[in-house]
Amino acid sequence: MTMSGQDKQFSGRKVLITGGGTGAGADLAISFANAGADVFIAGRRLAALEDIATRHAGIRAIQADVASENSVANMFSCSGACDIVIANAGIAASAPFHKLSLADWNSMMDINLTGVFLTLREGFKQMNDWGRLLVISSIAGLKGYPYVTHYCASKHGVIGLVRALAFEVARKPITVNAICPGYLDTPMTGRSAQNIVEKTGRPVDNAIQALTAGNPQRRLISTAEISTAAMWLCAPGSESVNGQAIAITGGE
């Protein structure tokens, strides 16, 4: 669908999105590009990023590892200073607490928490007159779940980071917020469902029902809902929304 000039509300804005090659990150990239932004998507799998970039002339791909300080610095060297920085890259895994290894723990923290820290820090350092820092977190950052203690810990850490940083940017034309969805209709959720199937023998449909049981609407969250919330947080009229963890969960 062709958008009118009035719909190009992010014309002149530069957006960087980590984890932009799939799921919510890809939807965010296309949504902001459709709204006129100059979008950079970053991630470890260049082929996936380039596939998304072919879908809109306003999207460019950068290969980067958010867990690497040097790689994140290079990512912003490639993009230049960005008005909107969205830390979306993340991983998920499950295991009983007593079976978690230190390597499991460190891997989760490296991507989900340290990666967010590095991305927001470098993005913030390059912001001048205006900026929006966003994190796509999870409802697991607001409550606990069994068998994902390391995941919950990483996401709770992200929410703490957002809430603390909000006080530091409060006197500037910059805001920092987190979006906390429930299970999304993405490949990552598909992998979670398959994990349930393999461990329990349940049918796939039954596994999806188990994942959505906490959502009063009994459905997966669409990636478009995440993009809509993110664009609102970056649009005029949201200037006082700062340090928030916005749950998109159907009422959970």
C-alpha positions in Angstrom: 0.0 0.0 0.0 1.3 3.4 -1.0 1.4 5.9 1.9 0.6 9.6 1.5 3.0 12.3 2.4 1.1 13.0 5.6 1.6 9.4 6.6 5.4 9.8 6.4 5.6 10.9 10.0 9.2 9.7 10.4 10.7 11.3 7.3 14.1 12.7 8.2 14.5 10.3 11.1 17.2 7.6 11.2 16.3 4.4 13.0 18.5 1.5 14.0 17.0 -1.9 15.0 18.9 -4.8 16.3 17.6 -8.3 15.6 16.1 -6.9 12.5 16.2 -10.0 10.3 13.1 -11.7 11.6 10.0 -11.5 13.8 9.3 -8.3 15.5 12.5 -6.7 14.3 11.6 -7.2 10.7 8.1 -5.8 11.2 9.5 -2.8 13.0 11.9 -2.1 10.1 9.3 -2.3 7.4 6.8 -0.2 9.5 9.3 2.6 10.2 10.5 2.5 6.6 6.9 2.8 5.3 6.5 5.8 7.6 9.4 7.5 5.9 12.4 6.7 8.2 15.9 5.8 7.0 16.2 2.3 8.7 19.3 0.3 9.5 18.8 -3.3 10.7 21.5 -5.2 12.5 22.1 -8.8 13.5 24.5 -11.8 13.2 22.8 -13.4 10.2 23.5 -11.2 7.2 21.5 -13.2 4.7 18.3 -12.8 6.8 19.0 -9.0 7.2 19.5 -8.6 3.5 16.3 -10.4 2.7 14.4 -7.9 4.8 16.3 -5.0 3.2 15.2 -6.1 -0.3 11.6 -5.5 0.8 12.0 -1.7 1.1 14.4 0.8 -0.4 14.7 2.6 2.9 16.2 -0.4 4.8 19.9 -1.2 5.0 21.6 -4.2 6.6 24.6 -4.2 9.0 26.1 -7.4 10.3 26.8 -7.1 14.0 27.0 -9.0 17.3 25.3 -7.0 20.1 27.3 -8.9 22.7 30.5 -7.5 21.4 31.5 -3.9 22.4 33.7 -3.5 19.3 30.9 -4.9 17.0 28.3 -2.5 18.4 30.7 0.5 18.0 31.2 -0.5 14.4 27.5 -0.9 13.9 27.0 2.8 14.8 30.0 3.7 12.7 28.2 2.2 9.7 24.8 3.8 10.5 25.9 7.1 11.9 24.0 8.8 14.7 20.4 7.6 14.9 17.4 9.4 16.2 15.6 6.1 17.2 17.5 3.1 18.6 15.5 -0.1 19.2 17.3 -2.9 21.1 15.3 -5.9 19.8 17.9 -8.6 19.6 17.4 -11.4 22.0 17.4 -15.2 22.6 15.3 -17.6 24.6 15.8 -21.0 26.1 14.4 -23.2 28.8 15.7 -25.6 31.3 15.1 -26.6 35.0 17.1 -24.3 37.2 19.3 -27.0 38.6 20.4 -28.0 35.1 21.4 -24.6 34.0 25.1 -24.3 33.3 27.2 -21.1 33.7 27.6 -21.1 30.0 23.7 -21.1 29.6 23.5 -18.2 32.0 26.3 -16.2 30.4 25.0 -16.7 26.9 21.5 -15.4 27.9 23.0 -12.4 29.7 25.4 -11.6 26.9 22.7 -11.1 24.4 19.6 -10.1 26.3 21.1 -7.8 28.9 24.7 -6.8 28.0 23.6 -6.5 24.3 20.9 -4.1 25.3 23.3 -2.1 27.5 25.9 -1.8 24.7 23.3 -0.9 22.1 21.6 1.8 24.2 24.8 3.2 25.5 26.4 3.7 22.1 23.1 5.0 20.6 22.7 7.4 23.5 26.2 8.8 23.2 25.5 9.8 19.6 22.1 11.5 20.2 22.0 15.3 20.2 18.8 17.3 19.9 16.2 14.5 20.1 16.1 10.8 20.6 14.1 7.7 21.5 15.6 4.6 23.1 13.4 1.5 23.0 13.9 -2.1 24.2 11.7 -4.9 23.0 11.7 -6.9 26.2 9.1 -9.4 27.4 6.4 -10.0 29.9 9.1 -12.2 31.5 10.7 -8.9 32.6 7.6 -8.1 34.8 6.8 -11.5 36.3 8.4 -14.9 36.8 7.9 -18.2 34.9 9.2 -21.7 35.7 12.1 -23.2 33.7 13.2 -19.9 32.3 14.9 -18.4 35.3 17.9 -17.1 33.3 15.6 -15.6 30.6 13.5 -13.9 33.3 16.5 -12.6 35.1 17.9 -11.1 31.8 14.6 -9.4 31.0 14.1 -8.1 34.6 17.6 -6.6 34.3 16.5 -4.8 31.1 13.5 -3.3 32.8 15.8 -2.1 35.7 18.1 -0.5 33.1 15.3 1.3 31.4 13.8 2.6 34.6 17.1 3.9 35.9 18.3 5.4 32.6 14.9 7.2 32.3 16.0 9.4 35.2 19.3 10.3 33.5 17.6 11.4 30.3 14.6 13.1 31.9 16.0 16.6 31.4 16.8 16.0 27.8 14.5 15.6 24.7 15.2 11.9 24.9 13.0 9.1 26.3 13.7 5.4 27.1 11.0 2.8 27.3 10.5 -1.0 27.1 7.7 -2.9 25.3 6.9 -6.2 27.1 4.9 -8.6 24.9 3.6 -12.0 25.7 4.2 -14.8 23.3 4.6 -13.4 19.8 3.5 -15.0 16.5 7.1 -15.4 15.4 9.6 -18.1 14.6 11.0 -17.9 18.2 7.6 -18.9 19.6 7.4 -21.6 17.0 10.7 -23.0 18.4 9.3 -22.8 21.9 6.2 -24.8 20.8 8.4 -27.4 19.1 10.4 -27.7 22.3 7.2 -28.5 24.2 6.3 -31.1 21.5 9.7 -32.8 21.8 9.7 -32.9 25.6 6.0 -33.8 26.2 4.7 -35.4 23.0 1.9 -33.0 22.9 0.4 -32.0 19.4 1.6 -28.6 18.1 -1.8 -27.0 18.5 -1.8 -28.1 22.2 1.6 -26.7 22.7 0.6 -23.3 21.3 -2.5 -23.4 23.6 -0.1 -23.9 26.5 1.9 -20.9 25.5 -1.1 -18.7 25.1 -2.9 -19.9 28.3 -1.7 -16.8 30.2 -3.2 -14.4 27.7 -6.9 -13.7 28.5 -7.5 -13.3 24.8 -6.0 -16.8 24.2 -3.9 -15.8 21.2 -0.4 -15.0 20.1 0.5 -11.3 19.9 1.1 -10.1 16.3 4.3 -8.3 15.5 2.3 -5.5 14.0 1.0 -4.7 17.5 4.6 -4.2 18.7 5.4 -1.9 15.8 2.3 0.2 16.5 3.3 0.6 20.1 6.9 1.5 19.2 5.9 4.1 16.6 3.5 5.7 19.1 6.4 6.0 21.6 8.5 7.8 19.0 5.7 10.0 17.7 4.7 13.5 18.9 2.5 13.4 21.9 4.5 10.7 23.8 7.1 13.0 25.2 6.2 12.3 28.8 6.2 8.6 28.4 9.6 7.7 29.9 10.9 4.8 31.9 7.9 2.7 31.2 7.5 -1.1 30.7 4.5 -1.4 28.5 2.9 -4.8 28.6 1.2 -6.1 25.4 -0.3 -9.3 26.7 -4.1 -9.2 26.2 -4.6 -8.2 29.8 -2.3 -10.6 31.6 
